[in-house]
Amino acid sequence: MKEYKEPIHRMKKINITELALRDGHQCHIATRLRTEDMLPICPQLDDANFWSIEAWGGATFDACVRYLKEDPWERLKQLRKALPNSRIQMLLRGQNLLGYRHYSDDVVDMFVKKSADNGVDVFRVFDALNDLRNIEVSIKAVKKYKKHAEGTISYTTSPVHNIEYFVDLAKKIEELGSDSIAIKDMAGLLTPKVTKDLVSSLVKNTNLPIHMHCHSTSGLASINLITAVENGATMIDTCNSSFSEGASHPTTESIIVALDDLGYKTDINFSKMDEITSHLKEVRKKYWQFESKFTGQDPKVLINQVPGGMISNLSNQLKDQGALDKMDQVLLEIPEVRKDLGYPPLVTPTSQIVGTQAALNVITGERYKTITNEVKNYFLGEYGKAPGKWSEEVKRLSIGEKKTISCRPADNLKPELTNLKTKSADFAKSEEDILTYAMFPDIATIFLQERNAGTLVPEELMDPASSEATGNHYAPSEFNITLHGESYHIKLTGSGHAGETERPFYVSVDGISEEVLVETLDEILVNNTPQGESKGKDEATKNSSSKHQPSHEGCITTAMPGTIIEVKVKVGDSVDAGDSVVVIEAMKMENEIQAPKSGIVMAVHVAKGDNVSPNETLLEIQST
């Protein structure tokens, strides 16, 4: 393996980090690229002479366990073996590691150690709030295990973020013992003038190499990379053309040519590029179902600030919620929520926190009617110090009169490793398994149990030729419609947009064509039964779990589809209005459902692990 300890001197040599195996596919296909599609091209990547290859961390860990049913540690081991001459780089969220909460210091140390043991050479460490208290332990651990620590500035714009702010951050990052400083422009907000001022100021005020990471969402990233190099940056991130541009990054091949033309050297073996590109472009076709129209260039990012790695995941999550049509509204709501929270940079986990809350505000039709647990924890200070002043009114709605902590959040966390080992003893076979459980307890428990049993099944990759749903197909025959605020009972033969119980149909009412919102009451099976045979929806779905419809004011429902994480009450329990009764995971965030009134729990219709939808009764309360 290459020696990575040598000092990196400022010179005409520009070091390039290739992002296709991590950030590239995270931006364009929602982090779905499987290890089996990475390994065949690793020999060519290994011979290309990149300074590093980013191949782990970020959202890849979550995606492996949640969707791909791959062991993320096994992926790292395989990549290490397949890239013997390359530095493998990962993205680490400081005290958050690869999860969505802070972990105790002993867990952080162990995670860094096992990552290093299994093949990571370069750790890009950042904190979503630029609260450097949250990266201290991670940086210390990286240095302890003799790897390259890259302290990171999460770049953003707001009334409280300026050049002086970022220079001060960089000085402190250097003091922490970092080997290099990354400028992480995750949303593509940098402009050439700001890039020049920022990079030149960092070069002037620090003694560390400057590493530029710019997403192409606004269309300015390529210009910014060249500007950064011309003003002293010696390390840049690019992405192979198979997964570049748009929400991703400037194209590796193009930037290499541009740098060569300007008199810089990269030492990249350009002859390897065509083979790498051809393989990955062909592979990408397999993942067509995860492509999104929202991952191209969009100058509106300069307003909504949604980062490249977030946009594809947000669109897929809204699609899962049946709310993709509300994407534009959500994008408009995101900067408003961000302002309410004191202008946090939009990068994991704050991007998910802000994005999910914005989605809830839009989907429920009322701002902060439903507030996620993560937003509540944010106001409690459990993620760190907000960059600016937050909305006191939103804080009050979130946590009432509870106080915000002022210490480093992890200072309030007791060592967790021993307890994690105990809880996962029945299915964890290694220290790596324990860490997987620590990141995502619920999904990891199922994942590890299924792995041990040999029953892991990854999400299906759909064949474009057979993308139409297979099995029974139904056409509506009887339904209720809402038209101009009036309800009508309609019975007809026809078809509309498949997918949801409530969905738009184009119908003719009294000879006039209208678009209506339909709640299907009865359907006709259009295959596998005699022509015209009617089959009620209840009968057709009799094998699915029974769904209880709200029938009185004591019925508790959810605003968003999700998965039950915890049922906090049982039949016969007394509850007060506002008490948390159910916890639901939606869009990777937890949402506490509260009792709308005081009373006695008369019925519980759901259990942990159930998938639930809006307008479905979760439990019933009767007033005392």
N, C-alpha and C positions, 0 to 999 in steps of 0.2 A: 504493500500500500504506500501511496505517496506520503512523504513527510509533510505535515501541515504545521509544524511548530515554528518553522523559519519565519523571521519577520518579513512582512510584505512592504517593500519600499515603494515610494511614489516614483513612477517612471513612465515611459511610454507604453509599457506593458499593461494591458487591461485584462483583468481576470473576469471570466464569465461563469455564472451559475445557470445551469439548465433546469427549467421548471416543469417540463412536460409531465413528469411522473408524479407530480403533486399538484401544484397550483393550476397548471394548465387544464387538466381534466376536472379539477374542482370547479373551475370557472365555467366550463362549457358543458359538461355532462354530469354535474352535481356529484362529483367525486366517485363515479361509478366504475372507473377503469380497474379491471381485475388483474391480479398478479400474473395470471397465466398469459395475459396480453402484454405485460411489461417485459417479462424475462427474455423472450426471443430477440429483442432488440438491444438488450443490455451489453453484449460484446461490442457493438458499434458505438454505443454511448461511452463505454469504458475506454475505447481507443480514440475518442474525439478530443481528449485533453481539456475538458472543462475544469475550471478551478474546483467546482463542486457540482453535484447533482442532487437537487432537492427531491426527495423520494418518500418522505415519511412525515408524520406529524400533521398539524392542522386538522382538517376534517376527515383525513383518511382513516384514522383510528376508529372514529364513530361509524363511518360508512362501512368499514370492514365488518364490524360486529353487528350493526343494525340491519344492513341490506345485503352485503356480499357473502355473509357467513364465512368469512375468512378470519383466521387468527392473525391479528396485526403484527404480533411478534414474529410469527412464522414468515410473514411477508418480508419483514426487515432482515431476517436471517437469510432468506433466499436472495434478496437484493444484494446483501453483503457478499455472498458467494459469487454472484453474477457480475459484480462491479469491483473486482479485487484491486484495481489500480486507481480508483476514484474515491474522493471524499464524498460520503453520503451526508446530506444536510437535512435537518428537520426543523419544523416550526414548533416552538414550545411557548405556551401561553403563561409563562412565569408561574405564579402560585396556583393558577388554574390548570396547569399541565395541559391535558387534552380534553378535560371535562368542562363543566359549566359552573363550577364552584371553586372556592379555595380549598386546598388540601393542606394538611399539617406538614410541618417541615420534614419529618421523617419519611413521609410518603414522597415528597418532592425529591429528597436525596436518593431514595431507592429508585424512583422512576428514572432519574438522570443516569444513575449507575447502570441499570439494566439496559437502557437505551444505548449507552456507550458500549457495554459488554456485547450487545447484539449487533453493533455495526455503525452507530451514528458517530460521525467525526466532527461535524459542525452543528452547533445549536444556535439557531436564531431565537433569541429570547425577548419577548415583549410583554407589556401589560396594556390592556385595553384602555385604561385611563391615564397611561403614562405616569402612574404612581410607582416610582422606582422602588419603594419599599416592597413591592410585590415581585420584583425580579432579583432581589439581593440573594436569596437562598439558592435560586436556580443558577445564577452566575457563579456563585461560590462552589456549587456542586460540580458544574462543568469543569471548572479549573481544578478541583480536587481530583477528578478522574482524567485529567490531562488531555482535555479536548478543547476545541476552538470555541470560545464564547463570543457571540456576536450580540451585543446589547443593541436594542432597537428603539427608534423613535417612531411612534404611530402618528403619522402626519395627518392633520386635519385643518380645517379652517373654521373660525368662529370669532366672536368678539374678544375671546380671551386667549387665542392662539396667534403667536407672531414669531418672527425670527429670533428675537431675544429669548422667548420662552423655550424654543427648541435648542438654542445654543447652550442655555443653562442645563437642559436635560442631558445634552451630549457630554458636557463637562463632568456631570455626576456619573454618567454611564462609564466614562473612562476611569473615574475614581473607584468604581466597583470592581475593576480588574478585567474589563472586556478586552478582547483582542482586536475587535473591529466594531464599527458603528454602522448599523443599517438604517436607512431612511425608508420606512414602509409606507408608501403612498397607495394604500389598499383600495382606495376608491377612484384613483386617477384625478386628483384634485390639483396637483402641481401644475404650474404654468412655467414657461421658460424663464421669465424674469425672476420669479420666486425661487426656482431651482438654482439659478445662478447665485442669487443672494444667499440662499440657505447653504449650499455646498461650499461656496467660498468662505462663508463665515465659520462653518464647522472645520474646514481645513486650517483656517487661521487660528482657531481657538482650541483645537485638540491635536493630539499626536497620533491618532489612530487612522487606519484606512477607512474610507467612506464607501459604503456599499449601497447602491441605488436599486430600489424595488418599486417599479411604477406600473400600475395597471393602465391599459389602453382605452378604458371606457370613454373618456372624453375626447380621444383622438390625439392627445398631446404627448403621450409617453415616449415615443421614439425621439421626438425633438428634445424632450427633457433628459433622456439618457445621454444623448450626445452633448447637450449643454452641461450636464453633470461632469462628464469626462473632461470637457474643456476647462472646467473650473476646479479640477483636482480629485474627483472621484476616481478610484482605481479598480473598483469592483462593481459589476452591474448584473442584473438578472434579466434573462431573456427566455423565450419559450419557442420550441420548435414550431414551424409553420402549421403543423397538423393540429395544434391546439393554441395558436397564438391570436393576438389582436382581440378586438371587442372588449369584453370584460376581463380577458386574460392579459397578456403581456406583449411587448414588441417582439417581432419575429427574429429568432436567433440568426438565421441565415442572412437576413437583410442587414442586421446590425453589424455582423462580422464584416460584410462587404463595405459598409459605411465607415467603420473604424479603420479598415485597411486603406480606404481611399483618403482618409484624413491623416494618415501617417502613423497610426497606432498599430501595435501588434497584439494579437490575442493568442497565438500559437495553437489555434483550433485546427484540427484536421478536417478541412472542409469537404474532403472526399467522402467522409462518412455521412454527411448530411442527407443526401438523396435517399440512401437506404433507410435511415431513421425515419425520414418523412414519409416515405412510401408505406412502410409498415404501419406507422401510427395512423395515417390517413385511412388506410383500409380497416384497421381495427376500430376506429371511431364509428364506422358505419353500423357496427353491432349494437351501439348504444343510442341509436336514433331516438328512442322513446324518451330519453332524458335531455334531448336538445330543447332549447328554449328560444323563443323570439326575443327574449329580454336580455340576451347575452352579447348583443352586438354593440357597436359604438353608439353612445347616447350622451350628447353634451349636457343633457338635463342632470347628469350625475353631479355637475358642479353646484346644483341646488339640493338634490335629495341625498347626495353623498353615500349612496348605497355601494359598498365595495364589490369588486368583481367576484370574489368567492361567495358572496352572500346572494347575489342576484339570481343565479341559477337555482340555488337551494330555496330561496324565497318563492320563486315562481312554481317550483315543484311542490312546495308545501301548500301554497294557495290552491294549486290544482287538486291536491289531496283533500283540501277543505271544500272543494266545489266552489271556490271563490276566485278563480283566476281572472274573471271578468272585472274584479275589483282591484287589480294590480295598480292601475294608474292612481286610484284613490289612495291606496296604501303608500305609494311613492310620494304623494303629496303630504300625507300625514306623518311620515317618518321624520322630516326636519322639525315638525311641530313637537313631536314627542321628545326628540333630541334636545330641543330648547328647554322643554319642561324638566328634563333630567340634568340640566347644567352642562350641555354641550360635550358629552362624551364622544371620543372618536368612534366611528362605526367600524369596529373590528371585533372578532369573536372574543368574549361572549357578549359584549355590549351591542354589537350589530344585531344579534339574535334577540336580545332583550328588547331593544328599541323596535326592531322590525315586527316581532310578535305582538307587542303592545299596540303598535300602529295598526296591525291587521285586526286585532280585537276591537279597537276603536271603530274601525270601518265596518266590520262584519256585524257587530252588535248595534250599529247605528247610533251609539252614544259614547262619547269620549270618557274613558275610565269607568265605565259601568262595570266592567270586569277587569281586574288588575292581576297580573301574573305574580306568582311568588317571587320570581326573580326581580321584578320591579320593586316589590316590597323590600327584598334584601338589599337592593341597590340603595334605597333611601335609608336603610339601617346602617349603611357604611360597610357592608360585608364584602363589597368588591374593591373598596378603596375610596380615595377622596375624589369627588367630582371636580373637573377642571374649573367650572364656573358655578354660579348660583343657580340652584334649581327652583322650581315652582313650589312655594310653600303650600299652596292649595292642593296640588297633586300629591305632595308628600303627606298632607293630612288625610287625604282620601286613601292613601296607601297604607300608612302605618299609624294613623291617629296621633296620639301624644307620645308614642315611643321615641326614645332618644337615639340619635345617630352616634355610633362609636367614633372615636378620634384616633385610636391606635392602629397599627398595622393589623389588618383583619386576621391574619394567621396567628397573631399573638394570643388570640382567644381560643385557638384550637389546640386541644390536647393531642399527644401522639396517637395516631390512628392505626398503625400497622398491626399491632397485636390484635386489636379488635377485628380488623379486616381479615386477618388470617383465620380467626375463630369462626366468623360468619361464613367464610367461603370454604371452610375445611372439607365439606362434603363433595365439592366439585373442582376446586382449584388444585392443579397438579404441580404448580411451579410458582415461583415468586412473580413471574410475568402474569400468570393467571390472576393472582391476588391483585395486581395493579390494574388489570383489565376490569375486575370486579369493582375496584375503587372508582374507576372512571364512570361507569354506568351500571350500578348495582342490579337494577331490574332486568335490563336487556342482556347484561353479561351473565347473569345467573342462568337464564334460558339458553344463551349461546353456549356456555361452557358445559351445561348438562347435555345439550344436543351433540356437541362435539365429542364428548366422552362416550356417548351412546352411538356415535357414527350416523346421526340422523340429520345433520345440517343440510339445509336446502336453500341455496341462494335465491333471491328474487328472480323472477323469470325475465329473460331477455326476449322480447317479442320479435317475431319474424315480420318484417314489413309486409311481406306477401300475404300474411294471414293476420293482419292487425285488427281486422274486424273481430269482435268478440265471438267466440265459439260457444256451442251449447244452445240452450233455449233462447230464442229471441221473442220479444213481446211487442205488440202494437196496442196502443190504448184504444179501448172501446167505450169506456164510461169514466167520467171524471168531473171534478169541480174546477171552474175557472174563476179568476178574479179579473174583471175587465172594467177599467175606469172606476175602480172602487166598488163595483157591484159584483155580487157572486151569482153564478149561473151553474145549473146542473146540465151537463152536456153529455150526450151519448152519440158517438160516431165511430166510424172505422177509418183508421189512418195511422200515421206514424209521425214522430217528432224526434227531437234530439235525445239520444239515449244517455243514461248515466245517473240521473237523479230522480227521486220521487217528485220533487217540484222542479220543473224545467220549462223553458219556453217552447211554445208551439205556434205555428202559423195556421190559423183556422179561418174559415168563412162563417161569419155570423150574420144571418139575414142578408146573405149575398155580399157582405162587405168583408174584405180580408183584414184580419187583425193579428197582432202578436199577443199571445196571452201567456200568463203564468199558470201552469197546470199542476194540480195535485191528483195523481192517478189513483182511482178507486178500483178499477177493474181493467184487466188486460186480456188480449187474445194471444195465445201461443201461436206463433207463425211458423214453427217447425216442430217436428216430432209428434204432432197430434193431427187428427183429421181436420181438413180445411174448415175454417170458420168455427171450430169448437172453442167455446168460451171457457176460460179457466180463471177463477178469482185469484187475485194477487196473494191473498193469505194462503190459499192452497198451494200456489206455485212456490211459495217460500216457506212452506211448513217446516222444512228441515232447519231453517235458520232460527236463531233465538227470538223469542217473542218480544216485541217492542210495545211498551205501555205508553199510550198517548196521554198528554196532559188533559185532565178533566176538571180540575178545581184549582184554586189559588195556592193550595198547599203542595202542589206538584212541583218538584225541583227539576230543572232542565239545565242544559249547557248551551252556551252560545256558539261553540265550535265543536266539530267532530274531534274525537281524541280517544285516548286509552285511559281507563281507570287505573290510577296508581295506588289509591288508598280510599277505602270507605271508612270513615271515622266514627260512624254511629251504627247502632243496631235497633231493631224494632223494640219499642218500649222506652227508648232513651228520651229524656227531656232536652230540648234545645232552646236557646234564645235566638232572637233575630240577629243575624250577623255571624252566628257561629259557623265555623268551617265544618262541613259535613262530608264532602267528597273532594278528592284531589284528582285532577285530570291532566295528562300530558298531551299537549297539542303544539305542533310546530317546535318540538324539542324543549318546550318550556312548560313548567308546571303551573296549573291554574286551580286555585281553591274555590270550590263552589260553596256559597254561604246560604244558610237558611233564610228565606225571605220573611219569616215570622216566627214567633215563639210557639212552642207546642210539643206534642209527642210524636215521635217517629212511628207511623202506622205501617209502613211498608218500605222495604228496600229491594229494588228491582235489578241491581247491578252488583258485580263483584270485581275484585282486582283482576286486571287483565282484559276485561270486557272492552270492546270497541263500541263507542256510543256516538250518537248524532244529535243535532239540535231537534227540538220538539219531541224528544223522547224523555219520558219520565224516569228519573234516576231513583228517586225516593219520594215518599209522601209524608207530609206533616199535617196533623190535625190540631187546631187551636185548643188550648185547655180552658 
